[in-house]
Amino acid sequence: MAVCCLLNWALMLELRILAHLSEDAGLCSVLSQPDGDVFRGIVSVWKKKKQEEVRDDERQKAKQICYGIVYGMGGKCLAEQLEVGEEEAQLFVNTLHATYPSQPMWKKIQEENELSC
């Protein structure tokens, strides 16, 4: 049981770092729920629906968008990942940022701490 919980926590490490550094209370709240699916929780708040009503495709898109944001994925690449047009991909990102308003701070944090390789 403890290994399962630790593994689940570790799999969300990037999102936890994002939530911590951006100080986004909404994202921190979703990530602090001991039970449930984090991405269904994100969609639930984002789309204003119950977690049980979140479809698998919505969950998958949220996961791709979140990790795309974490890793600095551009609109074109995200559109390809989501199999949608660039405008639609950008709309997803914009509405997610409106739901979790501190997330755009992540980009600023990334830029400020960018390492040259």
C-alpha positions in Angstrom: 0.0 0.0 0.0 2.7 2.5 1.0 4.7 1.7 -2.2 1.6 2.3 -4.3 1.1 5.7 -2.7 4.7 6.6 -3.0 4.8 5.7 -6.7 1.6 7.7 -7.4 3.2 10.7 -5.6 6.4 10.3 -7.6 4.6 10.1 -10.9 3.1 13.6 -10.2 6.4 15.1 -9.1 6.6 17.6 -12.0 3.1 18.8 -11.3 3.8 19.1 -7.6 6.9 21.2 -8.4 4.8 23.4 -10.7 2.1 23.8 -8.1 4.7 24.6 -5.4 6.8 27.1 -7.4 3.8 28.8 -8.9 2.0 28.9 -5.6 -1.3 28.0 -7.3 -3.8 27.3 -4.6 -6.2 25.5 -6.9 -3.6 23.2 -8.3 -2.2 22.5 -4.8 -5.7 21.7 -3.6 -6.2 19.1 -6.4 -2.8 17.6 -5.9 -3.3 17.3 -2.1 -6.4 15.1 -2.4 -5.4 11.6 -1.0 -7.8 9.7 -3.2 -8.9 10.1 -6.8 -7.2 10.8 -10.1 -5.3 14.0 -10.2 -6.0 14.6 -13.9 -9.7 14.0 -13.4 -9.5 16.5 -10.5 -7.9 19.0 -12.8 -10.5 18.6 -15.5 -13.3 18.7 -12.9 -12.3 22.1 -11.7 -11.3 23.3 -15.2 -14.5 22.2 -16.9 -16.7 22.7 -13.8 -18.0 19.1 -13.7 -18.0 16.3 -11.2 -15.0 14.0 -11.4 -17.3 11.1 -12.2 -18.4 13.0 -15.3 -14.9 13.5 -16.7 -14.5 11.4 -19.8 -11.3 9.5 -20.5 -10.4 11.7 -23.5 -10.8 14.9 -21.4 -8.5 13.4 -18.7 -5.9 12.4 -21.4 -6.0 15.9 -22.9 -5.5 17.5 -19.5 -2.6 15.2 -18.8 -0.9 16.1 -22.1 -1.5 19.9 -21.6 -0.2 19.8 -18.1 3.0 18.0 -19.0 3.3 20.2 -22.1 3.2 23.2 -19.9 5.7 21.7 -17.4 8.2 20.9 -20.2 7.6 24.1 -22.2 6.0 22.5 -25.2 5.0 25.0 -27.9 1.6 25.3 -29.4 2.5 23.5 -32.6 3.9 20.5 -30.8 1.0 20.4 -28.3 -1.5 20.6 -31.2 0.2 17.6 -32.8 0.1 15.7 -29.4 -3.6 16.5 -29.0 -4.4 15.9 -32.7 -6.1 19.3 -33.0 -5.3 22.6 -34.7 -2.8 25.1 -33.1 -5.6 27.5 -32.3 -7.6 24.8 -30.4 -4.5 23.7 -28.5 -3.8 27.3 -27.5 -7.4 27.7 -26.4 -7.0 24.6 -24.1 -3.9 26.1 -22.6 -5.5 29.6 -22.2 -8.6 28.2 -20.5 -6.5 26.0 -18.2 -4.4 29.0 -17.3 -7.6 30.9 -16.5 -8.7 28.1 -14.2 -5.3 27.8 -12.5 -4.1 31.5 -12.8 -0.7 31.0 -11.2 0.5 28.5 -13.8 1.8 31.1 -16.3 4.3 32.0 -13.5 5.8 28.6 -14.3 7.0 29.9 -17.7 8.6 32.9 -16.0 10.2 30.6 -13.4 11.5 28.4 -16.2 13.0 31.4 -18.1 14.6 32.9 -14.9 16.2 29.6 -14.1 17.1 28.4 -17.6 20.4 26.6 -17.7 22.6 26.9 -20.7 23.9 23.5 -21.9 
